[in-house]
Amino acid sequence: MLKKMMFYTRLGYKLIKKDVINKDDYREEYNKVSETYINWLNEMGRFTDKIISLEHMPKDKKLKILDFACGTGYISKSILEKDINCEITAIDYSDKMLEKLKNLEDNRLRVVHCDGIEFLKNTKEKYDIIYFGWGLSYFNHRKLFRLFKKVLNDGGIVGIITNVQGTLSDIEDIFMKVMYRNYEEVVKPMDIRFNLPNGKKGLTKWFTQYGFEKIEVEDGEVLVTFQEPEQLLKWLNETGAAAGTACIFKDYDLIKDNLIQEIEKVRYNKGRYEINHRFAYGIFKLR
Ligand SMILES: C[S@@+](CC[C@H](N)C(=O)[O-])C[C@H]1O[C@@H](n2cnc3c(N)ncnc32)[C@H](O)[C@@H]1O
């Protein structure tokens, strides 16, 4: 009982003081993930492809495209492979993720190493399309969508794919349990849950509140399975799916066994360990 009180008091205090996983922590995590992010793309890139459509755009002009939080540039690369009259600005704050874009020599591409919000606030440019893959959870959507509006031309569109509530089922509880048992090891909690929309309905609601109309929107879910619980944890760490969680504890390596034991108990299904990625994707147009 006393332990529970101390745990929640400590957690509450850190949340109030905003002593939580922050932008710098996420950047560091993505710097580490950059070498293995390809694993995510190999499994999930086929869904990102669904938003890379130019169907709703004018064909008779040079398109100005912003690949926001571009990471290793999956979206930019796919567009450049098409024969399109365009100019792409790809922006991300992880230098190591951006390194994977460096050797791409194409004069239609400009790579910017910068915090996303600062970029949107300061740019004088206007764009016809913003592509935004798998990054929404790292931003305050209210602030972000206002800025998207600012930098889009009239009738401009946003193509987005994002995790939604219900993704990585049980993982949050597993981390909470391990944090509780090892509360003296907890340096910073994480509050990413609040940044995820409630499926396609929630995503549409968020966009319409900021003056966008829905062109198309869908829900999706993928189950990834593993023979061993260690592999599941490795997947979370290597793909960035649980980016930030390593910074919760003083020494993540000391905590790993506890996490694996919990995964073993909770995510076992018919001889395998599985994890779900729930997401929504769509195209929204500025009214
Ligand atoms: C899951 S990756 C997505 C990369 C890419 N859009 C894709 O579809 O593969 C999320 C990216 O968001 C970037 N990111 C997170 N917060 C950011 C911020 N405040 N400013 C710029 N980039 C940010 C990370 O560095 C990381 O590269």
The ligand as an SDF file (V2000), in Angstrom:
LIG
                    3D

 27 29  0  0  0  0  0  0  0  0999 V2000
    8.3410    6.7760  -36.9630 C   0  0  0  0  0  0  0  0  0  0  0  0
    9.4670    7.8670  -37.6980 S   0  0  0  0  0  0  0  0  0  0  0  0
    8.6570    8.2190  -39.2350 C   0  0  0  0  0  0  0  0  0  0  0  0
    9.6000    8.5280  -40.3550 C   0  0  0  0  0  0  0  0  0  0  0  0
    8.9620    8.6760  -41.7420 C   0  0  0  0  0  0  0  0  0  0  0  0
    7.9820    9.7180  -41.7740 N   0  0  0  0  0  0  0  0  0  0  0  0
    8.3610    7.3710  -42.2160 C   0  0  0  0  0  0  0  0  0  0  0  0
    7.1670    7.3470  -42.5850 O   0  0  0  0  0  0  0  0  0  0  0  0
    9.0800    6.3720  -42.2490 O   0  0  0  0  0  0  0  0  0  0  0  0
    9.1390    9.3400  -36.7860 C   0  0  0  0  0  0  0  0  0  0  0  0
   10.0980   10.4770  -37.1400 C   0  0  0  0  0  0  0  0  0  0  0  0
    9.6430   11.6690  -36.4870 O   0  0  0  0  0  0  0  0  0  0  0  0
   10.7870   12.4340  -36.1860 C   0  0  0  0  0  0  0  0  0  0  0  0
   10.4000   13.4650  -35.2080 N   0  0  0  0  0  0  0  0  0  0  0  0
    9.8280   13.2790  -33.9970 C   0  0  0  0  0  0  0  0  0  0  0  0
    9.6400   14.4650  -33.4010 N   0  0  0  0  0  0  0  0  0  0  0  0
   10.1050   15.4210  -34.2390 C   0  0  0  0  0  0  0  0  0  0  0  0
   10.2020   16.8380  -34.1800 C   0  0  0  0  0  0  0  0  0  0  0  0
    9.7720   17.5190  -33.1090 N   0  0  0  0  0  0  0  0  0  0  0  0
   10.7210   17.4960  -35.2320 N   0  0  0  0  0  0  0  0  0  0  0  0
   11.1740   16.8180  -36.3210 C   0  0  0  0  0  0  0  0  0  0  0  0
   11.1260   15.4730  -36.4310 N   0  0  0  0  0  0  0  0  0  0  0  0
   10.5970   14.7830  -35.4010 C   0  0  0  0  0  0  0  0  0  0  0  0
   11.7740   11.3970  -35.6670 C   0  0  0  0  0  0  0  0  0  0  0  0
   13.0980   11.8640  -35.6900 O   0  0  0  0  0  0  0  0  0  0  0  0
   11.5340   10.2380  -36.6360 C   0  0  0  0  0  0  0  0  0  0  0  0
   12.4290   10.2930  -37.7240 O   0  0  0  0  0  0  0  0  0  0  0  0
  1  2  1  0
  2  3  1  0
  2 10  1  0
  3  4  1  0
  4  5  1  0
  5  6  1  0
  5  7  1  0
  7  8  2  0
  7  9  1  0
 10 11  1  0
 11 12  1  0
 11 26  1  0
 12 13  1  0
 13 14  1  0
 13 24  1  0
 14 15  1  0
 14 23  1  0
 15 16  2  0
 16 17  1  0
 17 18  1  0
 17 23  2  0
 18 19  1  0
 18 20  2  0
 20 21  1  0
 21 22  2  0
 22 23  1  0
 24 25  1  0
 24 26  1  0
 26 27  1  0
M  CHG  2   2   1   9  -1
M  END
$$$$
